[in-house]
């Protein structure tokens, strides 16, 4: 009789013994009439107190699974009810549930296997829009966590309020005020990052069948929210100055979208930023048509060049901007803390949706980030991060010039975490990815970012998570594959031309 | 010119200056033609470097808001676009957005102001189903957090995988196996607690208009999920042995619910537990009708008396049980970590929903709880907690006997965190709550837990978060209010009877 006990488990030992005997009866390892070892014997075998075994047997007896006869021993006397009828006949067992037939939402989820493959060791990843992790101020963060637990004591382990950890709400409101966006702490709802912010906003503002405006291309996580469920989306192209406002104006004059989702600064994946004039026009259009704007400002602090342009929220005069941001791009994607800033009425409804979703964001995570931030460590870290990111951006731009075929073009993002590259027209980015994985490099093909009409030759290359040397090497490999591909296409072209020529003469 | 700078902020100083000047222009504190202080002057006033002010002014100039004339100074030359037309005329500004008109879900949210009031200082709360927080092993927890950050380094701050922190998935699978439920780590999805688990399950299994079976009464958070949105619910009564299976059988023979949500052990709020026979019958019914069961097993470890009864998941033969539990009732409600255990196909769809909701649960929270648990500290804590809870339960039961009027009845829960009391029939629990708040005591009136047909005289009194002395005092006060109420009702009755008698003679 094979029973394995875990001494450090939170399941009491007698419960473990009873549970495992039950399992053996259920699996047929033990059968009706089988004799169990005597209490003392089993206690010795397992190295446990005799009363532990007595308690375990008492439990099994209470379940009606075993019987004890004085002087004869303890026997299995019953099987789990469902097996009674046909203990040895597998065919009569109820068939396993077919889950795929029971799903409410059977449309293919964009993210069910749709993410770029996670690189193993030896891979260089240009795929993720994440901050450099090799410069995380880990020990400072650890000390901040330790300090805040000592200070707050029980509070961090107790149930918290849905709105968030108050000191963090106050800190964020104060930070936003410094950039001209006037919001009070009660207008801040702490979330588990921008993904949750977006998801809550959709729940509250866009019902089944409602339309929303998204930038095309945009953050894939937003597409998973706005293009999933029953929402319908209108993709508005992104030009060199951000969201195409002429197209948007046309859309707003004909349709009644429930919201406009935009990333005005260092847009993902294009890297472009809306200037002041564009921001003002966007606000006017939205105000005229009474359509709320969801401003995803997650890259704001990652600015390497160019002026700081006020957020839509700072310029907003009629309270129609719902501002979302997080700590994930400036240091802590794994800690999962972000926020929504909006008018109080809306915040109260978003809070109800948040409570329904998961009650509140981890107090441990919130307090850790607050403590780290309030001591000025986040400001210091952002400075260091921007220095590192800038070096890496420049390394990537230089490598692109050096190694990529002339037929490719790209922008020079003034902030953010990646470069958006238009590959030579004849090249398919997904095909390139398959080949580059074999050469140890991963990146994000453009179609991940498009709600419709994806170009086949777009790629986003993130520079933030690799060293300049690794970036140079990875871009060199990508360039090599591209050049080989173009050469082979050219040869095919010449061969075809020669064939046509021969057919003519 | 009032500019406030925060030196420890992550917003650069020049950005703070530019942002606040922008705000002043926008609010009309600064007007076109107003002169700004010279660089040097403002730098001295604010105690910052002169280049900081130069940079701030350069930003404002780039925005077209200010102009510099050599020898004359720097002037405000423009207003934010929207204000240009009518700078001083408030009436021409766009009207503020009326959010209430824009909400997708305008049905009253059960939780929008529907929770029992949070007690201030001096209050005794019998309202919340939470573990005793005064025995949290805080320093051990703090050390576990410190240790796991040292061990995992960057990993906890980097982006994680949606399924969860792998060591925690493995730990949970191993723990479940010890009680006879065979699930692999890949069948565990880590969530932010049971509330999120329930919410994700609904998203994946119950579409708009679909029906689900809930226990009546049940956990209010489940009602907020299953009775909100477009789900429709069928409330099945809870009897002395849990869910009324005769009623359920009738429901399943006539309707096609998408799932059955149940708390089989120490049900919230009734405290009752389904015995083995009932569990087997429930599983057979569900298997016959092919309806998944959501087993909320959050109170399992909080057992003070009676046998340990296997979970539905441990008895499940056709994979129809979706098991949800968390660490919130055994120690860490504020840390927000729970899990779902189910068949792999379903887990992959639930993971996609989780990714869409918030990418993944905080790695810091997951790793902290893992480290605390794997060292056996959670097992030790549960032991201590159960001892404390049992004392408090007994204090409450004794106080109820001593202070409550004879017309009230209650059960003796063998586990869980509260006692379910049927008040004298003539008493309304919400009325009692209003009076008891004035006497410094809060509790949960029964109607919070009912999806339909709430009795007016039911109350859940949680014993876990107050000391025995506080419980005795709080129950005494409640009893006093009840007795006074009964006396006044009796007097009214006598007066009415006397009146009737007088009318007759």
Boltz contact constraints between the chains, C-beta under 6 A:
constraints:
  - contact:
      token1: [A, 8]
      token2: [B, 376]
      max_distance: 6.0
  - contact:
      token1: [A, 9]
      token2: [B, 175]
      max_distance: 6.0
  - contact:
      token1: [A, 9]
      token2: [B, 379]
      max_distance: 6.0
  - contact:
      token1: [A, 10]
      token2: [B, 378]
      max_distance: 6.0
  - contact:
      token1: [A, 10]
      token2: [B, 379]
      max_distance: 6.0
  - contact:
      token1: [A, 10]
      token2: [B, 382]
      max_distance: 6.0
  - contact:
      token1: [A, 11]
      token2: [B, 175]
      max_distance: 6.0
  - contact:
      token1: [A, 11]
      token2: [B, 178]
      max_distance: 6.0
  - contact:
      token1: [A, 11]
      token2: [B, 179]
      max_distance: 6.0
  - contact:
      token1: [A, 15]
      token2: [B, 308]
      max_distance: 6.0
  - contact:
      token1: [A, 16]
      token2: [B, 178]
      max_distance: 6.0
  - contact:
      token1: [A, 19]
      token2: [B, 178]
      max_distance: 6.0
  - contact:
      token1: [A, 19]
      token2: [B, 179]
      max_distance: 6.0
  - contact:
      token1: [A, 19]
      token2: [B, 180]
      max_distance: 6.0
  - contact:
      token1: [A, 22]
      token2: [B, 180]
      max_distance: 6.0
  - contact:
      token1: [A, 22]
      token2: [B, 310]
      max_distance: 6.0
  - contact:
      token1: [A, 23]
      token2: [B, 180]
      max_distance: 6.0
  - contact:
      token1: [A, 59]
      token2: [B, 307]
      max_distance: 6.0
  - contact:
      token1: [A, 59]
      token2: [B, 308]
      max_distance: 6.0
  - contact:
      token1: [A, 62]
      token2: [B, 307]
      max_distance: 6.0
  - contact:
      token1: [A, 63]
      token2: [B, 276]
      max_distance: 6.0
  - contact:
      token1: [A, 81]
      token2: [B, 280]
      max_distance: 6.0
  - contact:
      token1: [A, 82]
      token2: [B, 317]
      max_distance: 6.0
  - contact:
      token1: [A, 93]
      token2: [B, 317]
      max_distance: 6.0
  - contact:
      token1: [A, 94]
      token2: [B, 287]
      max_distance: 6.0
  - contact:
      token1: [A, 94]
      token2: [B, 318]
      max_distance: 6.0
  - contact:
      token1: [A, 96]
      token2: [B, 318]
      max_distance: 6.0
  - contact:
      token1: [A, 96]
      token2: [B, 319]
      max_distance: 6.0
  - contact:
      token1: [A, 97]
      token2: [B, 318]
      max_distance: 6.0
  - contact:
      token1: [A, 97]
      token2: [B, 319]
      max_distance: 6.0
  - contact:
      token1: [A, 97]
      token2: [B, 320]
      max_distance: 6.0
  - contact:
      token1: [A, 99]
      token2: [B, 343]
      max_distance: 6.0
  - contact:
      token1: [A, 99]
      token2: [B, 345]
      max_distance: 6.0
  - contact:
      token1: [A, 99]
      token2: [B, 346]
      max_distance: 6.0
  - contact:
      token1: [A, 103]
      token2: [B, 349]
      max_distance: 6.0
  - contact:
      token1: [A, 104]
      token2: [B, 205]
      max_distance: 6.0
  - contact:
      token1: [A, 104]
      token2: [B, 206]
      max_distance: 6.0
  - contact:
      token1: [A, 104]
      token2: [B, 207]
      max_distance: 6.0
  - contact:
      token1: [A, 109]
      token2: [B, 352]
      max_distance: 6.0
  - contact:
      token1: [A, 111]
      token2: [B, 352]
      max_distance: 6.0
  - contact:
      token1: [A, 111]
      token2: [B, 355]
      max_distance: 6.0
  - contact:
      token1: [A, 112]
      token2: [B, 352]
      max_distance: 6.0
  - contact:
      token1: [A, 130]
      token2: [B, 159]
      max_distance: 6.0
  - contact:
      token1: [A, 133]
      token2: [B, 154]
      max_distance: 6.0
  - contact:
      token1: [A, 133]
      token2: [B, 158]
      max_distance: 6.0
  - contact:
      token1: [A, 136]
      token2: [B, 154]
      max_distance: 6.0
  - contact:
      token1: [A, 136]
      token2: [B, 157]
      max_distance: 6.0
  - contact:
      token1: [A, 142]
      token2: [B, 149]
      max_distance: 6.0
  - contact:
      token1: [A, 145]
      token2: [B, 145]
      max_distance: 6.0
  - contact:
      token1: [A, 146]
      token2: [B, 146]
      max_distance: 6.0
  - contact:
      token1: [A, 149]
      token2: [B, 142]
      max_distance: 6.0
  - contact:
      token1: [A, 153]
      token2: [B, 138]
      max_distance: 6.0
  - contact:
      token1: [A, 154]
      token2: [B, 133]
      max_distance: 6.0
  - contact:
      token1: [A, 154]
      token2: [B, 136]
      max_distance: 6.0
  - contact:
      token1: [A, 156]
      token2: [B, 334]
      max_distance: 6.0
  - contact:
      token1: [A, 157]
      token2: [B, 136]
      max_distance: 6.0
  - contact:
      token1: [A, 157]
      token2: [B, 332]
      max_distance: 6.0
  - contact:
      token1: [A, 157]
      token2: [B, 334]
      max_distance: 6.0
  - contact:
      token1: [A, 158]
      token2: [B, 133]
      max_distance: 6.0
  - contact:
      token1: [A, 158]
      token2: [B, 334]
      max_distance: 6.0
  - contact:
      token1: [A, 159]
      token2: [B, 130]
      max_distance: 6.0
  - contact:
      token1: [A, 159]
      token2: [B, 333]
      max_distance: 6.0
  - contact:
      token1: [A, 159]
      token2: [B, 334]
      max_distance: 6.0
  - contact:
      token1: [A, 160]
      token2: [B, 334]
      max_distance: 6.0
  - contact:
      token1: [A, 175]
      token2: [B, 9]
      max_distance: 6.0
  - contact:
      token1: [A, 178]
      token2: [B, 9]
      max_distance: 6.0
  - contact:
      token1: [A, 178]
      token2: [B, 11]
      max_distance: 6.0
  - contact:
      token1: [A, 178]
      token2: [B, 16]
      max_distance: 6.0
  - contact:
      token1: [A, 178]
      token2: [B, 19]
      max_distance: 6.0
  - contact:
      token1: [A, 179]
      token2: [B, 11]
      max_distance: 6.0
  - contact:
      token1: [A, 179]
      token2: [B, 19]
      max_distance: 6.0
  - contact:
      token1: [A, 180]
      token2: [B, 19]
      max_distance: 6.0
  - contact:
      token1: [A, 180]
      token2: [B, 22]
      max_distance: 6.0
  - contact:
      token1: [A, 180]
      token2: [B, 23]
      max_distance: 6.0
  - contact:
      token1: [A, 192]
      token2: [B, 358]
      max_distance: 6.0
  - contact:
      token1: [A, 195]
      token2: [B, 358]
      max_distance: 6.0
  - contact:
      token1: [A, 195]
      token2: [B, 359]
      max_distance: 6.0
  - contact:
      token1: [A, 196]
      token2: [B, 358]
      max_distance: 6.0
  - contact:
      token1: [A, 199]
      token2: [B, 357]
      max_distance: 6.0
  - contact:
      token1: [A, 205]
      token2: [B, 104]
      max_distance: 6.0
  - contact:
      token1: [A, 206]
      token2: [B, 104]
      max_distance: 6.0
  - contact:
      token1: [A, 207]
      token2: [B, 104]
      max_distance: 6.0
  - contact:
      token1: [A, 208]
      token2: [B, 208]
      max_distance: 6.0
  - contact:
      token1: [A, 224]
      token2: [B, 356]
      max_distance: 6.0
  - contact:
      token1: [A, 225]
      token2: [B, 356]
      max_distance: 6.0
  - contact:
      token1: [A, 276]
      token2: [B, 63]
      max_distance: 6.0
  - contact:
      token1: [A, 280]
      token2: [B, 81]
      max_distance: 6.0
  - contact:
      token1: [A, 287]
      token2: [B, 94]
      max_distance: 6.0
  - contact:
      token1: [A, 307]
      token2: [B, 59]
      max_distance: 6.0
  - contact:
      token1: [A, 307]
      token2: [B, 62]
      max_distance: 6.0
  - contact:
      token1: [A, 308]
      token2: [B, 15]
      max_distance: 6.0
  - contact:
      token1: [A, 308]
      token2: [B, 59]
      max_distance: 6.0
  - contact:
      token1: [A, 310]
      token2: [B, 22]
      max_distance: 6.0
  - contact:
      token1: [A, 317]
      token2: [B, 82]
      max_distance: 6.0
  - contact:
      token1: [A, 317]
      token2: [B, 93]
      max_distance: 6.0
  - contact:
      token1: [A, 318]
      token2: [B, 94]
      max_distance: 6.0
  - contact:
      token1: [A, 318]
      token2: [B, 96]
      max_distance: 6.0
  - contact:
      token1: [A, 318]
      token2: [B, 97]
      max_distance: 6.0
  - contact:
      token1: [A, 319]
      token2: [B, 96]
      max_distance: 6.0
  - contact:
      token1: [A, 319]
      token2: [B, 97]
      max_distance: 6.0
  - contact:
      token1: [A, 320]
      token2: [B, 97]
      max_distance: 6.0
  - contact:
      token1: [A, 332]
      token2: [B, 157]
      max_distance: 6.0
  - contact:
      token1: [A, 333]
      token2: [B, 159]
      max_distance: 6.0
  - contact:
      token1: [A, 334]
      token2: [B, 156]
      max_distance: 6.0
  - contact:
      token1: [A, 334]
      token2: [B, 157]
      max_distance: 6.0
  - contact:
      token1: [A, 334]
      token2: [B, 158]
      max_distance: 6.0
  - contact:
      token1: [A, 334]
      token2: [B, 159]
      max_distance: 6.0
  - contact:
      token1: [A, 334]
      token2: [B, 160]
      max_distance: 6.0
  - contact:
      token1: [A, 334]
      token2: [B, 363]
      max_distance: 6.0
  - contact:
      token1: [A, 335]
      token2: [B, 362]
      max_distance: 6.0
  - contact:
      token1: [A, 335]
      token2: [B, 364]
      max_distance: 6.0
  - contact:
      token1: [A, 336]
      token2: [B, 362]
      max_distance: 6.0
  - contact:
      token1: [A, 343]
      token2: [B, 99]
      max_distance: 6.0
  - contact:
      token1: [A, 345]
      token2: [B, 99]
      max_distance: 6.0
  - contact:
      token1: [A, 346]
      token2: [B, 99]
      max_distance: 6.0
  - contact:
      token1: [A, 349]
      token2: [B, 103]
      max_distance: 6.0
  - contact:
      token1: [A, 352]
      token2: [B, 109]
      max_distance: 6.0
  - contact:
      token1: [A, 352]
      token2: [B, 111]
      max_distance: 6.0
  - contact:
      token1: [A, 352]
      token2: [B, 112]
      max_distance: 6.0
  - contact:
      token1: [A, 355]
      token2: [B, 111]
      max_distance: 6.0
  - contact:
      token1: [A, 356]
      token2: [B, 224]
      max_distance: 6.0
  - contact:
      token1: [A, 356]
      token2: [B, 225]
      max_distance: 6.0
  - contact:
      token1: [A, 357]
      token2: [B, 199]
      max_distance: 6.0
  - contact:
      token1: [A, 358]
      token2: [B, 192]
      max_distance: 6.0
  - contact:
      token1: [A, 358]
      token2: [B, 195]
      max_distance: 6.0
  - contact:
      token1: [A, 358]
      token2: [B, 196]
      max_distance: 6.0
  - contact:
      token1: [A, 359]
      token2: [B, 195]
      max_distance: 6.0
  - contact:
      token1: [A, 362]
      token2: [B, 335]
      max_distance: 6.0
  - contact:
      token1: [A, 362]
      token2: [B, 336]
      max_distance: 6.0
  - contact:
      token1: [A, 362]
      token2: [B, 362]
      max_distance: 6.0
  - contact:
      token1: [A, 362]
      token2: [B, 365]
      max_distance: 6.0
  - contact:
      token1: [A, 363]
      token2: [B, 334]
      max_distance: 6.0
  - contact:
      token1: [A, 364]
      token2: [B, 335]
      max_distance: 6.0
  - contact:
      token1: [A, 364]
      token2: [B, 365]
      max_distance: 6.0
  - contact:
      token1: [A, 365]
      token2: [B, 362]
      max_distance: 6.0
  - contact:
      token1: [A, 365]
      token2: [B, 364]
      max_distance: 6.0
  - contact:
      token1: [A, 365]
      token2: [B, 365]
      max_distance: 6.0
  - contact:
      token1: [A, 376]
      token2: [B, 8]
      max_distance: 6.0
  - contact:
      token1: [A, 378]
      token2: [B, 10]
      max_distance: 6.0
  - contact:
      token1: [A, 379]
      token2: [B, 9]
      max_distance: 6.0
  - contact:
      token1: [A, 379]
      token2: [B, 10]
      max_distance: 6.0
  - contact:
      token1: [A, 382]
      token2: [B, 10]
      max_distance: 6.0
